[in-house]
Amino acid sequence: MAKLAKIVSDLQPYPAYKPSGVEWLGDVPTHWEVEPNRALFEEVNERERPDEPLLSVTITQGVIRQTELLADSSKKDSSKLDKSSYKLVRFGDIAYNKMRAWQGAIGVSWDQGIVSPAYVVQRPRHRTNSQYMHHLFRTPAFAKEAERWSYGIASDMWSLRPEQFKGIYACLPPVPEQAAIARYLDYADRRIQRCIRAKQKLITLLEEQKQAIVHQAISGQIDVRVSKPYPSYKDSGVEWLGGVPEHWEVIRLGRLITLTTGFPFKSEGFTQSEEDVRLLRGINVALGRLRWKETVRWPADDTENFAEYLLEPGDIVLGMDRPIIQDGIRVALVDLSDVPSLLLQRVARIRPGNELNRDFAFLLLSGKGFSDYLAPIFTGVSVPHLSPEQIRGYRLALPSLAEQEQILEWLGPRIGAIRSGMDCAIREILLLREYRTRLTADVVTGKFDVREAAARLADEFDESDASGMICAKTTDKLDTLA
């Protein structure tokens, strides 16, 4: 990152600028051109290539293989069985999702493959470097311009049709300069990505450390009062529990909780009015928290008929469809900001009784023991579903209520310190991404001159960076296409 900081700090504006005449571009270097996309691209509609790999146009990554998108994801392949009408995308083509271009679903393809017939494929003309255009079209300013040219009845139906795309103006440096800008930004992106990956690895290690500490404490592997194992243990009779402290009780979760599953509210009754009550669906249950980005509601004047499904602060909720995802178990505590809300089917609400501390119960359900219990249940199951009986059947080792509180008191500062480190790493990742976005926007629109910096990169190239070698080869190939 130090090398990147140095070459960024040395950047200077161009000697002279001129008005572009286009609001989203502002002033551009005097030797740059400003052209409508119709002069830079031609739309292509090659079809009848059903055996080519399927590509997806994503908001976060641009054009990628669908197999990469679906890996470690709950999403399914929704493409048609007959792909003869799908459009061919060649290396260096720009593809975009008409309905999501204004959100950033556009980019260059580094693979040959096919995309949905609803997508648009644009092939660059001879003066256009695809890699440069990829960076330009993925700036927030272009997304805003795409939004301005898109139209439809509502935002989820806005469409950027090919004729509108052709009317958008773009800045066009000379071809060698486009290649230099692309090379510089790819170098910067590799450096920033390397820092982000390091911080993501740190977050993973901290999460593993937190889980290990929690598991040791709540499973009785250590006596938190003396930070040593308990004097004597007994066989729990449960494979995933092993030995437990002699005085702890092995008991089924169902004896300690009240469990309620949600009501099957009919979708035709859903509303989007903020005056109505949110419905808690499985999609809203994340790791340790609720997220309301995708929200549907139920009429507020009808909630009295569903009083038993109203959530309260402190309730524990568990997603029953795909409860285990890559990073953990989809279980969360309901906060004051999450109510009022109603419980929808396939989500379980768990309220501990007098023998089980709520926070202790949450640690149990989000920890390794519960995950180990679920693993054999879901082995070989393509779409895991958890039943109320399986939740109630979970067997655990239960200390007294007083000892549960001692364990929680011991864990508090330790978990807090780990979370503080994780939060710091997350903030740094967000700052790095913001920095990358701002740097890209400034460079592709000519606010900084990177020609000399890009020329020096050949001497600073890191041979150990595999992604760098790929990008360098890609740039060379695009240079020959331009």
Solvent accessible surface area in square Angstrom, and as a share of the most:
residue,aa,sasa,rsa
1,M,81,0.36
2,A,85,0.66
3,K,105,0.44
4,L,0,0.00
5,A,54,0.42
6,K,132,0.56
7,I,6,0.03
8,V,31,0.18
9,S,82,0.53
10,D,71,0.37
11,L,16,0.08
12,Q,115,0.51
13,P,76,0.48
14,Y,9,0.03
15,P,129,0.81
16,A,50,0.38
17,Y,74,0.28
18,K,69,0.29
19,P,110,0.69
20,S,17,0.11
21,G,80,0.77
22,V,26,0.15
23,E,172,0.77
24,W,30,0.11
25,L,4,0.02
26,G,32,0.31
27,D,75,0.39
28,V,0,0.00
29,P,0,0.00
30,T,63,0.37
31,H,81,0.36
32,W,1,0.00
33,E,78,0.35
34,V,36,0.21
35,E,38,0.17
36,P,19,0.12
37,N,1,0.00
38,R,126,0.46
39,A,35,0.27
40,L,1,0.00
41,F,4,0.02
42,E,81,0.37
43,E,53,0.24
44,V,17,0.10
45,N,75,0.39
46,E,53,0.24
47,R,94,0.34
48,E,125,0.56
49,R,85,0.31
50,P,61,0.38
51,D,143,0.74
52,E,36,0.16
53,P,45,0.28
54,L,28,0.14
55,L,5,0.02
56,S,13,0.08
57,V,10,0.06
58,T,17,0.10
59,I,77,0.39
60,T,114,0.66
61,Q,96,0.43
62,G,0,0.00
63,V,17,0.10
64,I,19,0.10
65,R,100,0.36
66,Q,28,0.12
67,T,107,0.62
68,E,101,0.45
69,L,50,0.25
70,L,45,0.22
71,A,63,0.49
72,D,120,0.62
73,S,45,0.29
74,S,62,0.40
75,K,131,0.55
76,K,140,0.59
77,D,79,0.41
78,S,108,0.70
79,S,30,0.19
80,K,130,0.55
81,L,181,0.90
82,D,97,0.50
83,K,39,0.16
84,S,31,0.20
85,S,46,0.30
86,Y,10,0.04
87,K,11,0.05
88,L,1,0.00
89,V,0,0.00
90,R,86,0.31
91,F,54,0.22
92,G,2,0.02
93,D,2,0.01
94,I,0,0.00
95,A,0,0.00
96,Y,0,0.00
97,N,24,0.12
98,K,55,0.23
99,M,71,0.32
100,R,78,0.29
101,A,0,0.00
102,W,45,0.16
103,Q,71,0.32
104,G,13,0.12
105,A,1,0.01
106,I,0,0.00
107,G,0,0.00
108,V,2,0.01
109,S,1,0.00
110,W,96,0.34
111,D,51,0.26
112,Q,64,0.28
113,G,0,0.00
114,I,0,0.00
115,V,0,0.00
116,S,33,0.21
117,P,44,0.28
118,A,56,0.44
119,Y,38,0.14
120,V,2,0.01
121,V,1,0.00
122,Q,1,0.00
123,R,56,0.20
124,P,30,0.19
125,R,103,0.38
126,H,136,0.61
127,R,68,0.25
128,T,5,0.03
129,N,1,0.00
130,S,2,0.01
131,Q,4,0.02
132,Y,0,0.00
133,M,0,0.00
134,H,32,0.14
135,H,24,0.11
136,L,0,0.00
137,F,2,0.01
138,R,68,0.25
139,T,4,0.02
140,P,78,0.49
141,A,39,0.30
142,F,0,0.00
143,A,19,0.15
144,K,135,0.57
145,E,14,0.06
146,A,0,0.00
147,E,49,0.22
148,R,166,0.61
149,W,80,0.28
150,S,11,0.07
151,Y,104,0.39
152,G,38,0.36
153,I,159,0.81
154,A,45,0.35
155,S,53,0.34
156,D,89,0.46
157,M,103,0.46
158,W,63,0.22
159,S,12,0.08
160,L,0,0.00
161,R,103,0.38
162,P,24,0.15
163,E,98,0.44
164,Q,36,0.16
165,F,1,0.00
166,K,70,0.29
167,G,10,0.09
168,I,1,0.00
169,Y,91,0.35
170,A,0,0.00
171,C,0,0.00
172,L,6,0.03
173,P,2,0.01
174,P,57,0.36
175,V,47,0.27
176,P,104,0.66
177,E,8,0.04
178,Q,0,0.00
179,A,6,0.05
180,A,13,0.10
181,I,1,0.00
182,A,0,0.00
183,R,86,0.31
184,Y,0,0.00
185,L,5,0.03
186,D,15,0.08
187,Y,3,0.01
188,A,2,0.02
189,D,47,0.24
190,R,29,0.11
191,R,21,0.08
192,I,0,0.00
193,Q,56,0.25
194,R,81,0.30
195,C,29,0.17
196,I,2,0.01
197,R,121,0.44
198,A,62,0.48
199,K,52,0.22
200,Q,74,0.33
201,K,137,0.58
202,L,82,0.41
203,I,33,0.17
204,T,71,0.42
205,L,96,0.48
206,L,31,0.15
207,E,44,0.20
208,E,99,0.44
209,Q,90,0.40
210,K,29,0.12
211,Q,56,0.25
212,A,56,0.44
213,I,34,0.17
214,V,6,0.03
215,H,31,0.14
216,Q,72,0.32
217,A,0,0.00
218,I,9,0.05
219,S,14,0.09
220,G,1,0.01
221,Q,81,0.36
222,I,30,0.15
223,D,10,0.05
224,V,11,0.06
225,R,130,0.48
226,V,90,0.51
227,S,71,0.46
228,K,131,0.56
229,P,89,0.56
230,Y,10,0.04
231,P,137,0.86
232,S,57,0.37
233,Y,82,0.31
234,K,69,0.29
235,D,120,0.62
236,S,8,0.05
237,G,61,0.59
238,V,10,0.06
239,E,171,0.77
240,W,69,0.24
241,L,30,0.15
242,G,31,0.30
243,G,46,0.45
244,V,0,0.00
245,P,0,0.00
246,E,90,0.41
247,H,114,0.51
248,W,1,0.01
249,E,75,0.34
250,V,36,0.20
251,I,6,0.03
252,R,121,0.44
253,L,1,0.00
254,G,26,0.25
255,R,172,0.63
256,L,7,0.03
257,I,21,0.11
258,T,89,0.52
259,L,18,0.09
260,T,28,0.16
261,T,47,0.27
262,G,10,0.09
263,F,67,0.28
264,P,60,0.38
265,F,10,0.04
266,K,132,0.56
267,S,76,0.49
268,E,147,0.66
269,G,24,0.23
270,F,53,0.22
271,T,35,0.20
272,Q,131,0.58
273,S,50,0.32
274,E,147,0.66
275,E,149,0.67
276,D,26,0.14
277,V,13,0.08
278,R,40,0.14
279,L,0,0.00
280,L,0,0.00
281,R,57,0.21
282,G,19,0.19
283,I,77,0.39
284,N,1,0.01
285,V,0,0.00
286,A,9,0.07
287,L,67,0.33
288,G,39,0.37
289,R,138,0.50
290,L,17,0.08
291,R,114,0.42
292,W,48,0.17
293,K,191,0.81
294,E,97,0.44
295,T,27,0.16
296,V,17,0.10
297,R,44,0.16
298,W,28,0.10
299,P,39,0.25
300,A,43,0.34
301,D,128,0.66
302,D,37,0.19
303,T,21,0.12
304,E,140,0.63
305,N,104,0.54
306,F,29,0.12
307,A,62,0.48
308,E,116,0.52
309,Y,34,0.13
310,L,60,0.30
311,L,8,0.04
312,E,95,0.42
313,P,70,0.44
314,G,13,0.12
315,D,7,0.03
316,I,0,0.00
317,V,0,0.00
318,L,0,0.00
319,G,0,0.00
320,M,1,0.00
321,D,45,0.23
322,R,65,0.24
323,P,0,0.00
324,I,61,0.31
325,I,69,0.35
326,Q,140,0.62
327,D,106,0.55
328,G,25,0.24
329,I,8,0.04
330,R,24,0.09
331,V,0,0.00
332,A,0,0.00
333,L,48,0.24
334,V,5,0.03
335,D,85,0.44
336,L,133,0.66
337,S,82,0.53
338,D,11,0.06
339,V,32,0.18
340,P,86,0.54
341,S,0,0.00
342,L,0,0.00
343,L,0,0.00
344,L,17,0.08
345,Q,86,0.38
346,R,85,0.31
347,V,0,0.00
348,A,0,0.00
349,R,15,0.05
350,I,0,0.00
351,R,75,0.28
352,P,33,0.21
353,G,40,0.38
354,N,146,0.75
355,E,98,0.44
356,L,5,0.02
357,N,36,0.18
358,R,102,0.37
359,D,53,0.27
360,F,0,0.00
361,A,1,0.01
362,F,22,0.09
363,L,22,0.11
364,L,11,0.05
365,L,1,0.00
366,S,27,0.17
367,G,5,0.05
368,K,104,0.44
369,G,10,0.10
370,F,0,0.00
371,S,34,0.22
372,D,50,0.26
373,Y,22,0.08
374,L,0,0.00
375,A,54,0.42
376,P,89,0.56
377,I,51,0.26
378,F,24,0.10
379,T,108,0.63
380,G,85,0.82
381,V,71,0.41
382,S,97,0.62
383,V,46,0.26
384,P,21,0.13
385,H,96,0.43
386,L,1,0.00
387,S,35,0.23
388,P,32,0.20
389,E,116,0.52
390,Q,55,0.24
391,I,0,0.00
392,R,92,0.34
393,G,17,0.16
394,Y,5,0.02
395,R,75,0.28
396,L,1,0.00
397,A,2,0.02
398,L,12,0.06
399,P,4,0.02
400,S,67,0.43
401,L,76,0.38
402,A,65,0.50
403,E,10,0.05
404,Q,0,0.00
405,E,90,0.40
406,Q,74,0.33
407,I,1,0.01
408,L,35,0.17
409,E,137,0.62
410,W,44,0.15
411,L,2,0.01
412,G,38,0.37
413,P,90,0.57
414,R,94,0.34
415,I,14,0.07
416,G,36,0.35
417,A,69,0.54
418,I,13,0.07
419,R,115,0.42
420,S,68,0.44
421,G,28,0.27
422,M,26,0.12
423,D,68,0.35
424,C,53,0.32
425,A,2,0.02
426,I,77,0.39
427,R,138,0.50
428,E,63,0.28
429,I,11,0.05
430,L,92,0.46
431,L,115,0.57
432,L,23,0.11
433,R,98,0.36
434,E,109,0.49
435,Y,76,0.29
436,R,61,0.22
437,T,59,0.35
438,R,143,0.52
439,L,11,0.06
440,T,21,0.12
441,A,12,0.10
442,D,24,0.12
443,V,0,0.00
444,V,0,0.00
445,T,12,0.07
446,G,0,0.00
447,K,74,0.31
448,F,64,0.27
449,D,33,0.17
450,V,0,0.00
451,R,95,0.35
452,E,135,0.61
453,A,3,0.03
454,A,3,0.03
455,A,79,0.61
456,R,95,0.35
457,L,7,0.04
458,A,82,0.64
459,D,132,0.69
460,E,47,0.21
461,F,57,0.24
462,D,44,0.23
463,E,122,0.55
464,S,96,0.62
465,D,15,0.08
466,A,64,0.49
467,S,48,0.31
468,G,0,0.00
469,M,71,0.32
470,I,113,0.57
471,C,35,0.21
472,A,43,0.33
473,K,145,0.62
474,T,14,0.08
475,T,2,0.01
476,D,84,0.44
477,K,105,0.44
478,L,4,0.02
479,D,54,0.28
480,T,111,0.64
481,L,101,0.50
482,A,34,0.26
